């Protein structure tokens, strides 16, 4: 599971790129209770979503002509520039090279060798998300990829991830944990074949953030009421919990999980 210490290679940030921050805020506030804290000119308008005073995600305006609405998952690195070099050596590409974000940290955006976009965050004064694993905050991250084995090899090279497979009713699921993680209980995400569900193939390779909820079915009903789309109806996953996937009103994909009492692994 995610650890607030944010080991190297673990998810430590997530943000939403959307054409209309006000519309997105109305949706996520209604769904999770998030409050928008607008960034000033020095951040280029980059803003934060908070829950009970703690940051749960970032949000920025991305005009439709510049890219599709989407969530991005960021992974911890002690050296963004070194990670960028390793990404290229492993067959990935840089969407934008590492850059400083004031004194908050250093970030870069990349695509892996199967075409999925992800970010990295080298902490400065901002050490990562202020809340994880609680209702309304990041709890899991999942790569939907056309080639699980190739993606696993790529991220092992870049971050040292360890993988384990588990058999589920729909097929094999590959969990990932940081290089220093001990046992299945340190898993923070998974890799799944893109074509195992038709809607996944249509979306292309991507990372999907999962936010914890207390009631998966009530959340699905709220998504529908607030103008989003239920793309994968709630379903129980053995040893994991109950999950569902959605698109917000602008089309950005995300998922939720009501963790099983014992958690994953």
N, C-alpha and C positions, 0 to 999 in steps of 0.2 A: 504494500500500500504506500501511497505518497507519504513522505516524511518532511516535516517543515524545515529540517536541516538542509534539504535540497542537495543531495549528493550530486557529484558530477555525472551528467547524462540523464538526470531525472527531470521531469517537467517542473519548471519553476515560474512559468508565466503563460497566460493565454490572452489573446485579444481579438476583438471583432472589427473587421473592416466592413463598413456599411455606407450606403449613399445618404442615409438620413438618420443622424444620431438621435434626434428627438423621437422619431417613430420607433426606432430600435429600443430606446429607453422606455417608452410606454409599454412595449411588449415585455421586456425583461423585468421591469418593475412589477408589472402585473403577475408575471410568472414566478419570480424568485424574490421579489421585494427589494431588488437592487436600486440604489440611489446613484445618480450621476454626479460626479465631481469634475467640473470642467477644467481642462488645462488652460494655462495662459498662453500668450503669444510666444513665450520662450520655448514651449513644447510643440508649437505648430498646431495647437488645438487638440493634441492628443489628450484624452480624458480617461478617467477611472470610474469603474463601477465599484461601489462599496456596499457592504451588508453589515449592519451594526458597527459602523465605523472602521471596518477592515476591508482592504482591497481584495476583490475577488476576480477582477479582469480589467483589461484596458479596452478602449474603444476609440476608433478614429474614422473620420470621413474618408471614404474611397469613392470618388465619382464613378458612375457606371461605365464610362468609357475607359477607365483605368484598370478595372478589374471587377470580377464577380464578388458579391457579398460573401464573406467567408470568415470562419474562425481560424486562427493560427495558434498552434501550440509551440512553445519555446522550451528549449532544454538547457540546463545549467552547464556552463563551461568556465574553467578558470582562465582561458585564453582564447578569445573569439578569433583572433588572427590565425593561431595555430589550428583551430578547428576548421577554419575556412580552407587552409591548405590541405588538411586531411580529407575534407569533403571532396575536393577536386581529385586528389590521388585515388579516392575510392570510387570515382565515376560519377559523382554528383556535380552540380553546377551552382554558382553563386547568382541568386536573383538580385541581391545588392550586397556589396562587400561590407565588412565590419565598420561600424561607425560609433562614435561616442554620443551618448544621450545626456548632455550636460554632465553633471557628476553622478548621475543615477546609475550608469553602467555602460556597457558596450554591447551592441547587438548586430546581428547579421541575418540575412534571409537566404535560404538555399532550397534546392530541389534534390531529392535523393536519386539514386540510379534507376528508380522505377517511375519517377515523375511526380512524386508527392512533395509539396512545399512544407517547410518547417523553419522555425527560427531558433536562434541561440541567444542566451543572455548571460553576459559576464557581469556579475553584480558589482556595483559601486555602492553608493548610499542606499540604493533600492536593492534589497537582498532577495526579492521575489514576492509572490503572492502573500497577502496577510492572513488569508484563511484558506484552508484546504480540508477535505474530508468531512465537512459539516454540510448540512442541508443548504443548498444554494451556492456551493463552492465546488471547485474542481476536485474530482475523485479518481478519475481514470482517463487514459488517453489511448486511442486505438488507431492504428494505421490500416487503412483499407488499400491494399496493393495488389497488382496483377501477379506479383512473384514474391511470395513470402520468404522463400529461402534466400533469394538475392537481396531483398531488403534487410533481412536479418544479418547477412554477411556485411552489408554496407554499414549498418549502425554498430555492429561489433567493432569494425575498423575505426569508426569515427568516435564512438563513446565507450567502447568496451562492454556493451550490453551483453548480458547472458540471457539465454532463451530456454524455455521449457515448453513442452507440448502437453496438451490435455485433450482428451476425447469428449466431445459434446454431442448431443443428438443431431446437430446440423453438420458435424464434421470435426476436424481438428482445429484447435485454437492454440496459438503460440503466445505465451506470456513473456514479457521482458522485464528485466530488473537491472539496476546499475551494477557496474563492475564490482563494487564493494558490497553489494547486497547479499545478505545471508539467507538462503532459503526462499521458498515460494512466497512467503509472507511479505517479502520486500518488493514484489512485482508492482509496477506502477502503470502498466499498459499492456497492450496486446497487438498482434499482427494477425490480420484475417484476409483471406482471399477475396479480392474485389468482386469476382463473378459468382460468389456463393449466394448472393441475393441480387436479383436484376436491378434494383434501384441503386445498388452500390456501383455496378458497372457503368451505369449511365452517368454517375457523378464523376468518374475518373478517380485516379489515385489521390488520397487525401487523408489528413489526420482529423480524427473526430474527438472533440473533448466531451467527457461525460461529467455532468454535474450531479452531486448527490441530492436526493429528494427523500421526503418521508413517505410519499404515496405516489407511486409511478402512474397509476391509473388516473388519479385526480389531476396530476400534472398534464397527462395527455388530453384530458377534457379541457383544461385551462388553455393549452396551446391552441386547440380548435376554437375556443371561444374568443381568444385574443387575436385571431387572424393568421396563425401559423398553420403548418401542415404536419400531420402525423405520417411519417414516411415508413416507420416500422412500429407496429402496434406493440403494446406492452407484452412481455413474455418473460417467464421465469427461466433463469439459467442456473443449472445445478452448481452449488457451492459459491455462486457469485451474488445472486440476488435477482431482482426484477428490473428489466431494462426496457427502454423505448428510444426511438430516434425520431428527430423532427427537423423541419426547416422553419426558420423564423419568417415573418411576413416578407422580408426582402430576399429570402432564399438561402440564407446561411445555415449550414447543417450543424447540428449538435445532438447530443444524446443525454439521457439521464439514467441514473441507477439508484434503486433502493437497495443498499447492500444487504446481503444475507447477514444474520446475526454474528456469525463467526468470521465474516469478511472473505476475501479471496484467499485461496490457498489455506 
